[in-house]
Amino acid sequence: MTAVRRLQLVTTDEMDKPERPAGAVRVAIATRDMKGLNAHFGSASRFAVYDVTKEGWTFVEALAFDDISDESGAHKTDGDDRIAPKVEALKGCHLLFCLAIGGPSAAKVVSAKIHPIKVPQPSTIEEALERTRTMLNGAPPPWLRKVLAEAGVLSAKPDFEDD
């Protein structure tokens, strides 16, 4: 089984994942260095997890994985599943930013109610967080409205204005 290490900033005696603030979307970012959105899902050795609101963001935790794949697209044949432990560790997140994610991995992520977002090129973690904050402040696209409704951030009812 893949080892998962969690790093959290703890301000109380409680060691569970911090409770998500009202109106926040939990975002995971695939990273190699905790500075940039710069990894494919399968080859990400770390994920930076943040709660993002319309006003800003808060660091939740860093997840680190020892057993990762290369970016060749080839999978191990010894039956060792590297994806399931990542998906399990990311449960509770609403969005996942990464450079790439394969079809089977994307299916597992989506079934865990996490929406994967592939970005075309590396960026800083702050740019991904600001992109999310901007979407929350504007008119979110339909896919994000669905994610926000499932997260309890938005009403599930459509908001129609009079013409």
C-alpha positions as CSV (number, residue, x, y, z in Angstrom):
1,M,0.0,0.0,0.0
2,T,1.2,3.5,-0.8
3,A,2.3,5.6,2.1
4,V,0.6,9.0,2.5
5,R,2.0,11.7,4.6
6,R,-0.2,14.7,5.7
7,L,1.2,18.0,6.8
8,Q,-1.3,20.3,8.5
9,L,-1.1,23.5,10.4
10,V,-2.8,22.6,13.6
11,T,-4.1,25.2,16.0
12,T,-6.1,22.9,18.3
13,D,-5.6,19.3,19.6
14,E,-7.7,18.0,16.8
15,M,-5.7,16.1,14.2
16,D,-8.6,15.5,11.6
17,K,-8.9,17.5,8.5
18,P,-10.0,21.1,9.3
19,E,-13.6,21.8,8.8
20,R,-14.3,23.6,5.5
21,P,-15.5,27.2,6.2
22,A,-19.0,28.0,4.9
23,G,-18.9,29.1,1.3
24,A,-15.5,27.6,0.7
25,V,-14.5,25.2,-2.1
26,R,-11.7,22.7,-1.2
27,V,-9.1,22.7,-4.0
28,A,-6.2,20.3,-4.5
29,I,-3.3,21.2,-6.7
30,A,-0.9,18.6,-8.1
31,T,2.7,19.8,-7.4
32,R,6.2,18.6,-7.3
33,D,7.6,21.4,-5.1
34,M,4.7,23.0,-3.2
35,K,5.2,26.2,-5.2
36,G,3.7,25.4,-8.6
37,L,0.8,23.6,-10.3
38,N,3.4,21.5,-12.2
39,A,2.6,17.8,-12.0
40,H,0.4,15.2,-13.7
41,F,-2.0,13.5,-11.4
42,G,-0.3,10.1,-11.4
43,S,3.2,11.5,-11.1
44,A,2.4,14.1,-8.5
45,S,4.4,13.4,-5.4
46,R,2.5,16.1,-3.5
47,F,-0.9,17.8,-3.5
48,A,-1.4,21.3,-1.9
49,V,-4.9,21.5,-0.5
50,Y,-6.6,24.9,0.1
51,D,-10.0,26.2,1.0
52,V,-11.0,29.0,-1.4
53,T,-13.7,31.6,-0.8
54,K,-14.7,34.7,-2.7
55,E,-12.4,36.7,-0.4
56,G,-9.3,34.5,-0.6
57,W,-7.8,31.2,0.4
58,T,-6.5,29.3,3.4
59,F,-3.9,26.4,3.4
60,V,-5.5,23.2,4.6
61,E,-2.8,20.6,4.2
62,A,-0.1,19.1,2.1
63,L,-0.3,15.5,1.0
64,A,2.9,13.6,0.0
65,F,3.1,10.2,-1.7
66,D,6.1,7.9,-2.0
67,D,4.9,5.6,-4.8
68,I,4.2,7.6,-7.9
69,S,4.2,6.9,-11.6
70,D,6.3,8.4,-14.3
71,E,4.7,10.5,-17.0
72,S,5.0,7.9,-19.7
73,G,1.4,6.8,-19.5
74,A,2.5,3.2,-18.8
75,H,1.1,1.5,-15.7
76,K,2.7,-1.0,-13.4
77,T,1.6,-4.6,-14.1
78,D,2.2,-6.0,-10.6
79,G,-1.2,-5.0,-9.4
80,D,0.0,-2.2,-7.2
81,D,-2.6,0.6,-7.4
82,R,-1.1,4.0,-7.1
83,I,-4.3,5.9,-7.9
84,A,-6.8,4.7,-5.2
85,P,-4.7,5.9,-2.3
86,K,-4.4,9.4,-3.9
87,V,-8.2,9.5,-4.5
88,E,-8.9,8.4,-1.0
89,A,-6.5,11.0,0.5
90,L,-8.2,13.7,-1.7
91,K,-11.8,12.9,-0.6
92,G,-13.5,16.0,0.6
93,C,-11.9,18.2,-2.1
94,H,-14.2,19.6,-4.8
95,L,-11.7,20.6,-7.5
96,L,-8.4,19.1,-8.5
97,F,-5.9,21.1,-10.7
98,C,-3.3,19.1,-12.6
99,L,-1.4,19.2,-15.9
100,A,-2.8,15.9,-17.1
101,I,-4.9,13.0,-15.9
102,G,-5.6,9.7,-17.6
103,G,-9.1,8.5,-18.3
104,P,-9.2,5.7,-15.6
105,S,-7.8,8.1,-13.0
106,A,-10.2,10.8,-14.0
107,A,-13.1,8.3,-13.7
108,K,-12.0,7.4,-10.1
109,V,-11.6,11.1,-9.2
110,V,-15.0,12.0,-10.6
111,S,-16.7,9.1,-8.8
112,A,-15.2,10.5,-5.5
113,K,-17.1,13.8,-6.4
114,I,-13.9,15.6,-7.2
115,H,-13.9,17.7,-10.4
116,P,-10.5,17.4,-12.3
117,I,-9.3,20.5,-14.1
118,K,-6.5,20.0,-16.6
119,V,-4.4,23.1,-17.2
120,P,-2.3,23.5,-20.4
121,Q,0.9,24.7,-18.8
122,P,2.5,25.0,-15.4
123,S,1.6,28.0,-13.2
124,T,2.1,29.1,-9.6
125,I,-0.2,27.7,-7.0
126,E,-1.4,31.3,-6.3
127,E,-2.5,31.7,-10.0
128,A,-4.7,28.5,-9.7
129,L,-6.1,29.7,-6.4
130,E,-6.8,33.2,-7.8
131,R,-8.5,31.6,-10.9
132,T,-10.8,29.7,-8.5
133,R,-11.5,32.8,-6.4
134,T,-12.3,34.8,-9.6
135,M,-14.7,32.1,-10.8
136,L,-16.5,32.2,-7.4
137,N,-16.9,36.0,-7.6
138,G,-18.1,36.0,-11.2
139,A,-20.7,34.0,-13.0
140,P,-19.3,30.5,-12.6
141,P,-19.6,28.2,-15.7
142,P,-22.3,25.5,-15.5
143,W,-19.8,22.7,-14.5
144,L,-18.6,24.8,-11.6
145,R,-22.1,25.8,-10.5
146,K,-22.9,22.0,-10.3
147,V,-19.7,21.4,-8.1
148,L,-20.6,24.4,-5.9
149,A,-24.2,23.2,-5.5
150,E,-23.0,19.7,-4.5
151,A,-20.5,21.3,-2.1
152,G,-23.3,23.3,-0.5
153,V,-21.7,26.6,-1.6
154,L,-24.5,27.6,-4.0
155,S,-28.2,26.8,-4.1
156,A,-29.0,23.9,-6.4
157,K,-31.8,25.9,-8.0
158,P,-30.9,28.0,-11.1
159,D,-30.8,31.7,-10.5
160,F,-32.8,33.3,-13.3
161,E,-33.1,37.1,-13.7
162,D,-36.0,38.8,-15.3
163,D,-35.5,39.8,-18.9
